[in-house]
């Protein structure tokens, strides 16, 4: 229990029955279902692509660190393989699959109470990666596909990968470490004008995930009839602030209290500047509380064509998201170009 088990490649072949049952494939490799005897323990084996950034020793060191993490809302890494150019990660198997197939289903899979419970579990898992370990672990690729569910639909943050371990005393993360998926990437990943890359970048991605859970649809819909319906965060903001037509505004009356909570918290999380977003611990407090004390956040610039307006941060900036005066002055010169770039990228 002190760390993950090291497997040989021959053992990986045996566990996966010669890679017979493929569960999925992503940018970092393919995932196969496996079984370990005795005990008939089911596992998920992720074979990493050969273009891994770290060498063998770095891989083993980082895997050993991640393998000691135990949290109910984080998928447990139980083993690994590192032989020459072969890299594999062995995780506990999640029988219910990923969250995306439930929230994007044509039929409503979960009640609002269950959705709120799942959102809280995800938030607690992310907060543990940020605050509960000796080294903070930044995910950089939070999305419904990377949230797995166990037999009881308990959510677990998955695919938190490698090369994202940072000492707590580091004030920011190098740009070269950033990654992500279009639609969930924080704006500071595109331009430092919005702030530094940090744990707040995960907060942004989580906010997008929350809005998709509330809407039961992807945030961006290229097939929508008009632009006001194409981007869900923009639409829900107008609903919450009663800026739509009377017909749309009437939907606010029918909005479930927990749906409203998920939307408001999600909109706080996707504020453009990292310093305006809550921390994950503050997100947990908001999700645990009611909606009476939740205020709709300032309008994100993407809601219309008006220029971006400076807003007061949700809370005082921490060292993790602090920006020097020189950086701030330099970034302000590039704000207009950055906003256009981010809009095009999203």
N, C-alpha and C positions, 0 to 999 in steps of 0.2 A: 504493500500500500504506500510505500515511500516514493514510488515513481512508476512510470510506464514500463511495460515489458518490452524487451528488445527481441524482435523476431528475425530469423533468417529469411532470405527470399524463398527458400525451399518451403519453409513453414507457411509463408504467405500464400504460396501456390496451393498448399494443402488446405489451409483455412478457407480459401475461396473456391475450392474444387476446380482449380485451373481457370479461375475468373469466369465461372459459368453464369452467375446471376448478377447482371449489371443493374445497379439501382439508378444511376444517373451520371451525368458528365457536366463539368464546368470548366472554367478557364484554367484551373489549377490541376485538373486531372479527372480521372474516372473513378467512380465509387462502386464497389462490389459488395454483395452480401456474403458474409462468412459465418462459419460455425467452428467453435473450439470445443474439443472433447478433452476430458470427460466433462459432463454437465450440460452439453448441448447448448452452450452459451452463444447467442447470436451477436454478430458484430458487423460493423460497416468498415470496409477497408478502402481507403482512398489512396490510389496510386498517383503520385505527383508527377507532373510533366518533367522532362529532363532539364528544363531551363530554370531550375530553382536557383534563387539568388545566393543562397548560403552554401558554404562548403560542408563536408561531412561533419567536422567537429562542431561548427556553429549550429548545424541542424540538430545534432544530438543534445547540445547544451540547452537550446531553446525548447526542444521537445521535452526534455527532462523537467524544465521549469513549468511548462504548461501541463504536463502530466501530473503534477502535484496539486492541481486545482480541483477542488471538489465543491460544487454548488448545485443545488437542486435545479437551477435554471440555466445551467451551462452543460453542454454535452461533454461527457467525460472521455478524455483521451486515455485509452488503456494500453496502447502499445505503439511501436513504430518499427520500421525496417530501414537500415542504411547500409547498403552494400554497393561499393563503387558508385555508379551513377543512378542506382535504384533507390528511390525514396518512397516510403509508404507511411501513412498514419492510420492507426486502428482505433476506431471509436466504438462506444456502445451503440447498439442498433436501436433506432427509433421507429417502432412499428406503424405509427400513424402517419409517417411521412412529413412533408413540409407544410407550413401554414398557408402558402399561396393557393393550394388546391381547395382549401375550405373557404377562404374569404372571397375568392374570385368565382366561386361556384354560382350557378344560376339559382340554386336553392339556398335559402339561408341556413347555414350549418350550425351557428351558435346563437344563443340568446345574448342580449346586451350584457347581462350579468356575467356570462361566460367570457365574452369578448373583453370586458373590463378586467376580469381575472387573468386572462391570458396576457393582456397588455401589461398588467402589474408584474407578472412573472418575467416577461421579457425585460422590463425596466430593471428589475432586481438583478437579473443575470448580467446585464450590461454594467450596472453600477458596481457589481462585484469585480468584474474585469478591470474597471477603472480604479476602484478604491480598496478592494478587499485583498489584493495580492501585494507581495513585496515589490514586484515590478508592475507598473500599470500596463495593461494590455489594451491596445486600441484596435478595434475591429476593422473599420474602414470599408466594410461591405455589408452593412445591415440592410436586409430586405426580407420580404416574406419567405422567399425560397431558402434562406439561411436560418430560419426558425423552425426547428423540428419539434414534433409532439410525441410524447410517450403514450402508453396504453390508456392512461387517464386524461389525455389531452393536456398534460402539463408541458408548457413551452420550454424549450432549451435552446439557447444561443449556440449556433454551430458554425463551423468553417471560420473560426477565428484565427486559423492559420499560423504563419511564422513571420519573423522579422518585423514584429509590431510590439516588441517589449521595450519599454522605456523607463529609465529611472524617474522617480517621482520629482526629483529636483530639476528636471529639464523643463524649461519654460515653454518650449515649442518643439514641434516635430519637423524634421527636414522634409522638404517638398518631395524628394526622391522616394520617400516611404509611402506616399499616398497612393491609394488605388480606390476602386469602387465601381459602381454600376450607374449608368446614365439614368437620371430620374431620382436618384437617392444621394448623389454626390453633393456635399456642402460647397457653397460658393467659394470659400477660401481655398478649396482644392484647385480651383480654376485661377483665382487671382488673390494675392495677398492684400488687395485693397479691402477685402471683407474681413480680414483678421488673420490670425495665425492658425495653422493646422494643429489641432489638439483633440482632447476628448470631446470638445463641443462639436467636432465634425461628426462624431457618432450620434450626438444628440440630434443633429439635423436629419440624419438618415432615419433615426427612430421616429421623428416627427412625421416624416413622409410615410413610414410604415403605419403609424397610428391613423393617419387620414385614410389610408387604403382600407384598414380594418373597419373604420367607421362608415366609409362609403360603399364598401363591398365591391370596389372597382379599382382599376389602376388609376393613378393620379392624372396621367396624361392619356387622352383618348384621341388619336389622330383621325378617327372615323366619326367624331361627333359632328352634329349638324351645324353648329356654329362655335366660334372661338370661346364664347362665354361658358359653354358646356364642356369644352375640350380639357380644361385644366381644373381638376376638382378642388384643389386648395383655394383657388381664386373664387370659384362658385360658392363654396361653403363659407368663405369669409363674408361674401356679400349677403348670404342668408343670415348669418349671425348678426350682422350689423344692419339688417333690414334695408339694404341698398338696392335690392332687386325689385321687380314689379310686385304688385299686390298678390298676384297668383303665386309667385315664388315665396313671398314673405309668409303666406299662409302655411307653408310647409314648416315654418319655425314652430308653430303651435303643436304640430304633430311630431316634432323631433324629440326622441326619447332623452331623458335626462342624462343617461350614460353615453348616448351618442353625442350629445352636446359637449359632455366632458372630454371625450376622446378628441373631438374636433378642436376645442379650445386649447387643450394641452398640445396637440399636434401643431397648431398654428404658432404657439409660443416657441416650440422647438425648431421651427423652420424660419425663424427670423434671419435676415440676410447676414447681419454681422454676428460673429460668434459671441461677442460680449453681451449681446442682447438675449441670448438663449439661457434657459435654466440649466443647472447641472442635472445629472441623472438622479441624484438624491432628492433634489427639489421636484423633479418630475414625479418621483414615487410619492412624495407628499401630496402633490396635486391629484394624482390618480386615486390615492387612498381617501381623499376628502370628498366633499360634496361639490356641487356646482355653484352654490350661493356665493362663495367667496372668490370664484374664478372670474377674472375680467378678460374680455376679449382683447387680445394683444394689438399693438399698433399694426397698421396695414403694411404688409410686405409690398415691396415696390412692384412685384409682378402682377398685382391685382388689376392694374390699369396702366395707362400710359403716362401718369403723372410722375414727376421726378421723385427720386428717393428722398425721404425726409428723415433727418436724424431723430432718433427716439431715445428715451431714457432706458438704460439697460434694465432687464428684469431684476437683477441683483448686482451688487458690487463685483467687479471683475476679480477673478482669482489670479494667482501668479501664472497659472497654466495658460491663461488666455490674455495675459498682459501684452500690450504693444508699446514699444518705446515711442516717444514723441517724434523722433526722426522718422521711424517707420510710418507713423500715422500721417505726417505731413506729406511724405512721398506717396503714400497710397491715395490720399485725397485727390492728387493730380490725375490719377488714372481711373477714378470712380466711374465716369461715364462709359469709357471703353470697357471696363470690367463688367458693368451691368449688361451692356449689349452682348458681350462675349458669353456671359452666363446664360442669358436668355436663349441665345442660339444653341448653346450646348445642351440645355435642358430639353 
